[in-house]
Amino acid sequence: ILPLIGHLWVSLFQAMRKPRAAVGSGHRKQAASQEGREKDALSSSQAKPSGPDGCAGTIPECPEVSAGLARQPEEVVLQASISPYHLFRDTAEVTAFREKLLSWYDREKRDLPWRRWAEDEVDLDRRAYAVWVSEVMLQQTQVATVINYYTRWMQKWPTLQDLANASLEEVNQLWAGLGYYSRGRRLQEGARKVVEELGGHMPRTAETLQRLLPGVGRYTAGAIASIAFGQATGVVDGNVVRVLCRVRAIGADPGNTVISQQLWSLAQQLVDPARPGDFNQAAMELGATVCTPQRPHCSQCPVQSLCRAHQRVEREQLSASRSLLGSPDMEECAPTTGQCQLCLPTTEPWDRTLGVANFPRKASRRPPREECSATCVLEQPRALGGARILLVQRPKSGLLAGLWEFPSVTLEPSEKHQYKALLQELQSWAGPLPAAHLRHLGEVVHIFSHIKLTYQVYGLALEGQTPVTTTPPGARWLTREEFHTAAVSTAMKKVFRVYEGQQPGTCKGSKRSRVSTPSSRKKTSRGQQILDSFFQPLVSTDAPIPNSVAE
């Protein structure tokens, strides 16, 4: 009896396993089929690079992709599963997004000089040039700062031919203070290429603009092509990234190539073929004025009803009102295999205090490398025609290429001959100098895009000496008035303020620069200690080192 019972149990167990195995096999086939459909749908969307940060929350299951999903010409292959939750379901949803956004833009758009120029200009080349200048200036720079620069630029060089005939010195002089100085130089190089090699005519498509013009990347090319020439091509800048990440709850790192491609694919899917330029400007306007990085104005958003991030916030609020905060989070999306590449990593959970600002999360950046330099303001107070200060020109390539600065030397804390190097640098431009009169006045810290540069500021006034009337090539003596209009960097203007005797503290007008004096510094840097150790013995005993810049 016992062997018979055992045999019956084995038979029953095997019978129960067969359907289960069949079901599992069916799920795997369905998963593979679904993944293939998702890849087909995504690979039909046009992809374009770029994009800052992104993030996601936890939403219930993702809806299926409709068979009517709009297809785009350029193929994109994504290397892992992406939930259709992060896409637009069908053409009706895309149409609704376009209509809501453009209707808002027509009512709320800001009156900006480059928009007026593009709207009023009938000549396509001049219109494209006007858009090009604005887009280059607006890179990494706020609109309020750009307005005056743009107006002065277009008044001075209203056409490509005018800019092509200008000197680099003139370009640097007008650009001074706007930052990222290579932009102005490349803009002029591009203008010269259009005039000299392209017959004065701007390329008419995003692809040819990017291929033929120096310094023109994918975003700038798309902006010019859509706004000036009406090409239906999407664009992705920091503002557009933020809008797309929130509207579709994209939480992965936008710096990742696959995620960047998907953002460009979404932008291309959404752009209105009837009004591409207006649509792209509307998306950027929305990100700049409503869908801002912190404290976005969701109640004023025209596409709030289509925003996944806003839906997530509402769901959280509803859960809180029902006292369900202790219940486990539901999955944000339901990819068929693995983890959705567009979702927020599990290591970065949703922060209820941020709301929609969870999207996108700020990408981690490498800290800028630290460098130190000693710079000296050398002045002839009694020069013919009034006091003059010495400026020298930087090399034609590299950081701040072609701009003018005070004579400087790079400091290396491990070296022990910085005083000698600084004095030699000064004398190479101005001849023998009274080294004992050299005074340390303070320091300026200025952060460039990838460098944190500390300037140790020194001053030397040539009192009672025969005025220097000749200088070698690459140097010039300027009056103080001429200095303020010269092609000098913002950092050098900060240095000069220290020399002029500005009170200690943080420089107004720039969060990226700091000025301090010996009395206000808490800690002396190693490079400064080395410099001071060599300066100190050369100072006469009847001329004590001043304790403040005012002295």
LINDA-V328123 format. One record per residue. N is the residue number from 0. RES is the residue in one small letter. PSI is psi in whole degrees, 0 to 359 (999 if undefined). BURIAL is I if it has 24 or more other ideal C-beta (glycine too) atoms within 12 Angstrom, else O. Layout:
n = (N | N)
res = (RES | RES)
psi = (PSI | PSI)
burial = (BURIAL | BURIAL)
//
This chain:
n = (0 | 1 | 2 | 3 | 4 | 5 | 6 | 7 | 8 | 9 | 10 | 11 | 12 | 13 | 14 | 15 | 16 | 17 | 18 | 19 | 20 | 21 | 22 | 23 | 24 | 25 | 26 | 27 | 28 | 29 | 30 | 31 | 32 | 33 | 34 | 35 | 36 | 37 | 38 | 39 | 40 | 41 | 42 | 43 | 44 | 45 | 46 | 47 | 48 | 49 | 50 | 51 | 52 | 53 | 54 | 55 | 56 | 57 | 58 | 59 | 60 | 61 | 62 | 63 | 64 | 65 | 66 | 67 | 68 | 69 | 70 | 71 | 72 | 73 | 74 | 75 | 76 | 77 | 78 | 79 | 80 | 81 | 82 | 83 | 84 | 85 | 86 | 87 | 88 | 89 | 90 | 91 | 92 | 93 | 94 | 95 | 96 | 97 | 98 | 99 | 100 | 101 | 102 | 103 | 104 | 105 | 106 | 107 | 108 | 109 | 110 | 111 | 112 | 113 | 114 | 115 | 116 | 117 | 118 | 119 | 120 | 121 | 122 | 123 | 124 | 125 | 126 | 127 | 128 | 129 | 130 | 131 | 132 | 133 | 134 | 135 | 136 | 137 | 138 | 139 | 140 | 141 | 142 | 143 | 144 | 145 | 146 | 147 | 148 | 149 | 150 | 151 | 152 | 153 | 154 | 155 | 156 | 157 | 158 | 159 | 160 | 161 | 162 | 163 | 164 | 165 | 166 | 167 | 168 | 169 | 170 | 171 | 172 | 173 | 174 | 175 | 176 | 177 | 178 | 179 | 180 | 181 | 182 | 183 | 184 | 185 | 186 | 187 | 188 | 189 | 190 | 191 | 192 | 193 | 194 | 195 | 196 | 197 | 198 | 199 | 200 | 201 | 202 | 203 | 204 | 205 | 206 | 207 | 208 | 209 | 210 | 211 | 212 | 213 | 214 | 215 | 216 | 217 | 218 | 219 | 220 | 221 | 222 | 223 | 224 | 225 | 226 | 227 | 228 | 229 | 230 | 231 | 232 | 233 | 234 | 235 | 236 | 237 | 238 | 239 | 240 | 241 | 242 | 243 | 244 | 245 | 246 | 247 | 248 | 249 | 250 | 251 | 252 | 253 | 254 | 255 | 256 | 257 | 258 | 259 | 260 | 261 | 262 | 263 | 264 | 265 | 266 | 267 | 268 | 269 | 270 | 271 | 272 | 273 | 274 | 275 | 276 | 277 | 278 | 279 | 280 | 281 | 282 | 283 | 284 | 285 | 286 | 287 | 288 | 289 | 290 | 291 | 292 | 293 | 294 | 295 | 296 | 297 | 298 | 299 | 300 | 301 | 302 | 303 | 304 | 305 | 306 | 307 | 308 | 309 | 310 | 311 | 312 | 313 | 314 | 315 | 316 | 317 | 318 | 319 | 320 | 321 | 322 | 323 | 324 | 325 | 326 | 327 | 328 | 329 | 330 | 331 | 332 | 333 | 334 | 335 | 336 | 337 | 338 | 339 | 340 | 341 | 342 | 343 | 344 | 345 | 346 | 347 | 348 | 349 | 350 | 351 | 352 | 353 | 354 | 355 | 356 | 357 | 358 | 359 | 360 | 361 | 362 | 363 | 364 | 365 | 366 | 367 | 368 | 369 | 370 | 371 | 372 | 373 | 374 | 375 | 376 | 377 | 378 | 379 | 380 | 381 | 382 | 383 | 384 | 385 | 386 | 387 | 388 | 389 | 390 | 391 | 392 | 393 | 394 | 395 | 396 | 397 | 398 | 399 | 400 | 401 | 402 | 403 | 404 | 405 | 406 | 407 | 408 | 409 | 410 | 411 | 412 | 413 | 414 | 415 | 416 | 417 | 418 | 419 | 420 | 421 | 422 | 423 | 424 | 425 | 426 | 427 | 428 | 429 | 430 | 431 | 432 | 433 | 434 | 435 | 436 | 437 | 438 | 439 | 440 | 441 | 442 | 443 | 444 | 445 | 446 | 447 | 448 | 449 | 450 | 451 | 452 | 453 | 454 | 455 | 456 | 457 | 458 | 459 | 460 | 461 | 462 | 463 | 464 | 465 | 466 | 467 | 468 | 469 | 470 | 471 | 472 | 473 | 474 | 475 | 476 | 477 | 478 | 479 | 480 | 481 | 482 | 483 | 484 | 485 | 486 | 487 | 488 | 489 | 490 | 491 | 492 | 493 | 494 | 495 | 496 | 497 | 498 | 499 | 500 | 501 | 502 | 503 | 504 | 505 | 506 | 507 | 508 | 509 | 510 | 511 | 512 | 513 | 514 | 515 | 516 | 517 | 518 | 519 | 520 | 521 | 522 | 523 | 524 | 525 | 526 | 527 | 528 | 529 | 530 | 531 | 532 | 533 | 534 | 535 | 536 | 537 | 538 | 539 | 540 | 541 | 542 | 543 | 544 | 545 | 546 | 547 | 548 | 549 | 550)
res = (i | l | p | l | i | g | h | l | w | v | s | l | f | q | a | m | r | k | p | r | a | a | v | g | s | g | h | r | k | q | a | a | s | q | e | g | r | e | k | d | a | l | s | s | s | q | a | k | p | s | g | p | d | g | c | a | g | t | i | p | e | c | p | e | v | s | a | g | l | a | r | q | p | e | e | v | v | l | q | a | s | i | s | p | y | h | l | f | r | d | t | a | e | v | t | a | f | r | e | k | l | l | s | w | y | d | r | e | k | r | d | l | p | w | r | r | w | a | e | d | e | v | d | l | d | r | r | a | y | a | v | w | v | s | e | v | m | l | q | q | t | q | v | a | t | v | i | n | y | y | t | r | w | m | q | k | w | p | t | l | q | d | l | a | n | a | s | l | e | e | v | n | q | l | w | a | g | l | g | y | y | s | r | g | r | r | l | q | e | g | a | r | k | v | v | e | e | l | g | g | h | m | p | r | t | a | e | t | l | q | r | l | l | p | g | v | g | r | y | t | a | g | a | i | a | s | i | a | f | g | q | a | t | g | v | v | d | g | n | v | v | r | v | l | c | r | v | r | a | i | g | a | d | p | g | n | t | v | i | s | q | q | l | w | s | l | a | q | q | l | v | d | p | a | r | p | g | d | f | n | q | a | a | m | e | l | g | a | t | v | c | t | p | q | r | p | h | c | s | q | c | p | v | q | s | l | c | r | a | h | q | r | v | e | r | e | q | l | s | a | s | r | s | l | l | g | s | p | d | m | e | e | c | a | p | t | t | g | q | c | q | l | c | l | p | t | t | e | p | w | d | r | t | l | g | v | a | n | f | p | r | k | a | s | r | r | p | p | r | e | e | c | s | a | t | c | v | l | e | q | p | r | a | l | g | g | a | r | i | l | l | v | q | r | p | k | s | g | l | l | a | g | l | w | e | f | p | s | v | t | l | e | p | s | e | k | h | q | y | k | a | l | l | q | e | l | q | s | w | a | g | p | l | p | a | a | h | l | r | h | l | g | e | v | v | h | i | f | s | h | i | k | l | t | y | q | v | y | g | l | a | l | e | g | q | t | p | v | t | t | t | p | p | g | a | r | w | l | t | r | e | e | f | h | t | a | a | v | s | t | a | m | k | k | v | f | r | v | y | e | g | q | q | p | g | t | c | k | g | s | k | r | s | r | v | s | t | p | s | s | r | k | k | t | s | r | g | q | q | i | l | d | s | f | f | q | p | l | v | s | t | d | a | p | i | p | n | s | v | a | e)
psi = (316 | 315 | 324 | 317 | 318 | 319 | 319 | 318 | 318 | 316 | 317 | 318 | 318 | 322 | 323 | 331 | 329 | 309 | 323 | 320 | 322 | 318 | 315 | 317 | 321 | 322 | 320 | 318 | 318 | 320 | 315 | 320 | 316 | 317 | 320 | 319 | 320 | 318 | 321 | 316 | 318 | 324 | 348 | 352 | 142 | 135 | 141 | 145 | 181 | 169 | 132 | 245 | 171 | 168 | 171 | 171 | 204 | 112 | 157 | 199 | 150 | 142 | 162 | 156 | 128 | 151 | 343 | 14 | 129 | 134 | 144 | 159 | 325 | 133 | 138 | 127 | 115 | 138 | 358 | 171 | 140 | 127 | 139 | 349 | 331 | 4 | 173 | 130 | 316 | 178 | 332 | 319 | 321 | 316 | 318 | 318 | 313 | 313 | 316 | 317 | 314 | 324 | 318 | 316 | 319 | 330 | 322 | 356 | 146 | 149 | 102 | 145 | 323 | 332 | 319 | 318 | 315 | 326 | 325 | 336 | 126 | 334 | 121 | 323 | 319 | 325 | 314 | 321 | 317 | 319 | 318 | 311 | 314 | 318 | 322 | 317 | 327 | 351 | 121 | 19 | 139 | 150 | 316 | 325 | 323 | 328 | 308 | 319 | 316 | 316 | 315 | 321 | 311 | 333 | 323 | 321 | 78 | 347 | 166 | 320 | 320 | 316 | 321 | 329 | 353 | 160 | 157 | 327 | 317 | 318 | 313 | 323 | 317 | 327 | 343 | 128 | 345 | 340 | 167 | 63 | 338 | 340 | 314 | 319 | 316 | 327 | 317 | 321 | 319 | 319 | 318 | 324 | 318 | 316 | 315 | 330 | 338 | 17 | 20 | 6 | 130 | 142 | 146 | 352 | 161 | 321 | 315 | 328 | 315 | 325 | 326 | 336 | 128 | 137 | 0 | 112 | 189 | 317 | 308 | 319 | 316 | 322 | 314 | 313 | 320 | 318 | 317 | 324 | 357 | 22 | 134 | 76 | 135 | 163 | 153 | 112 | 189 | 321 | 318 | 321 | 314 | 317 | 312 | 319 | 324 | 317 | 325 | 14 | 50 | 119 | 354 | 167 | 116 | 343 | 343 | 138 | 316 | 318 | 319 | 317 | 319 | 323 | 317 | 325 | 317 | 317 | 320 | 323 | 324 | 331 | 135 | 118 | 338 | 331 | 62 | 318 | 315 | 321 | 313 | 319 | 326 | 318 | 318 | 321 | 320 | 315 | 328 | 329 | 334 | 304 | 61 | 163 | 310 | 148 | 59 | 152 | 75 | 328 | 341 | 3 | 127 | 341 | 27 | 322 | 343 | 6 | 117 | 323 | 317 | 323 | 322 | 317 | 316 | 320 | 321 | 317 | 320 | 319 | 320 | 320 | 335 | 8 | 41 | 17 | 335 | 350 | 151 | 147 | 143 | 155 | 143 | 321 | 173 | 72 | 150 | 332 | 133 | 198 | 138 | 132 | 343 | 353 | 160 | 135 | 149 | 341 | 351 | 81 | 164 | 135 | 110 | 334 | 341 | 336 | 224 | 342 | 358 | 336 | 128 | 156 | 145 | 127 | 142 | 138 | 149 | 137 | 145 | 147 | 149 | 133 | 160 | 142 | 146 | 128 | 147 | 128 | 109 | 120 | 143 | 95 | 330 | 28 | 155 | 130 | 5 | 165 | 143 | 149 | 153 | 130 | 146 | 154 | 138 | 163 | 161 | 352 | 163 | 195 | 131 | 41 | 130 | 355 | 168 | 147 | 170 | 150 | 132 | 158 | 146 | 137 | 133 | 114 | 333 | 343 | 156 | 19 | 37 | 323 | 315 | 319 | 318 | 315 | 319 | 322 | 315 | 315 | 334 | 337 | 328 | 1 | 193 | 140 | 151 | 89 | 331 | 342 | 359 | 130 | 137 | 126 | 336 | 199 | 155 | 128 | 122 | 131 | 115 | 187 | 328 | 6 | 134 | 107 | 123 | 120 | 122 | 118 | 128 | 156 | 146 | 116 | 128 | 74 | 137 | 16 | 159 | 125 | 140 | 120 | 343 | 145 | 153 | 167 | 143 | 8 | 154 | 149 | 124 | 151 | 167 | 323 | 318 | 326 | 318 | 345 | 4 | 168 | 78 | 154 | 164 | 323 | 319 | 327 | 324 | 319 | 317 | 328 | 323 | 315 | 320 | 344 | 27 | 146 | 149 | 153 | 189 | 135 | 130 | 149 | 358 | 120 | 352 | 2 | 151 | 138 | 136 | 164 | 169 | 323 | 338 | 348 | 136 | 330 | 133 | 130 | 161 | 318 | 322 | 323 | 319 | 316 | 312 | 327 | 335 | 331 | 321 | 313 | 342 | 356 | 129 | 150 | 339 | 8 | 80 | 152 | 131 | 151 | 352 | 164 | 326 | 325 | 999)
burial = (O | O | O | O | O | O | O | O | O | O | O | O | O | O | O | O | O | O | O | O | O | O | O | O | O | O | O | O | O | O | O | O | O | I | I | O | I | I | I | O | I | I | I | I | I | I | I | I | I | I | I | I | I | I | I | I | I | I | I | O | O | I | O | O | I | O | O | O | I | I | O | I | O | O | O | I | O | I | O | I | I | I | I | I | I | I | I | I | I | O | O | O | I | I | O | O | I | I | I | I | I | I | O | I | I | O | O | O | I | O | O | I | I | I | I | O | I | I | O | O | O | O | O | I | I | I | I | I | I | I | I | I | I | I | I | I | I | I | I | O | I | O | I | O | O | I | I | O | I | I | O | I | I | I | O | O | I | I | I | I | O | O | I | I | O | I | O | I | O | I | I | I | I | I | I | I | I | I | I | I | I | I | I | I | I | I | I | I | I | I | I | I | I | I | I | O | O | O | O | I | O | I | I | O | I | I | O | O | I | I | O | O | I | I | I | I | I | I | I | I | I | I | I | I | I | I | I | I | I | I | I | I | I | I | I | I | I | I | I | I | I | I | I | I | I | I | I | I | I | I | I | I | I | I | I | I | O | I | I | I | I | I | I | I | I | I | I | I | I | I | I | I | O | O | I | I | I | I | I | I | I | I | I | I | I | I | I | I | I | I | I | O | I | O | O | I | O | I | O | O | I | I | I | I | O | I | I | I | I | I | I | I | I | O | I | I | O | O | O | O | O | O | O | O | O | O | O | O | O | O | O | I | I | I | I | I | O | O | O | I | I | I | I | I | O | O | O | I | O | I | O | O | O | I | I | I | I | I | I | I | I | O | O | O | O | O | O | O | O | O | I | I | I | I | I | I | I | I | I | I | O | O | I | O | O | O | I | I | I | I | I | I | I | I | O | O | O | O | I | I | I | I | I | I | I | I | I | I | I | O | I | O | O | O | O | O | O | I | I | O | I | I | I | O | I | I | O | O | I | I | O | O | I | O | I | O | I | I | I | I | I | I | I | I | I | I | I | I | O | O | I | O | I | I | I | I | I | I | I | I | I | I | O | O | O | O | O | I | O | O | I | O | O | O | I | I | I | I | O | I | O | O | I | O | O | I | I | I | I | I | I | I | I | I | I | I | I | I | I | I | O | I | O | I | O | O | I | O | O | O | O | I | I | I | I | I | I | I | O | O | I | O | O | O | I | O | I | I | O | I | I | I | O | I | I | O | O | I | O | O | O | O | O | O | I | O | O | O | I | O | O)
//
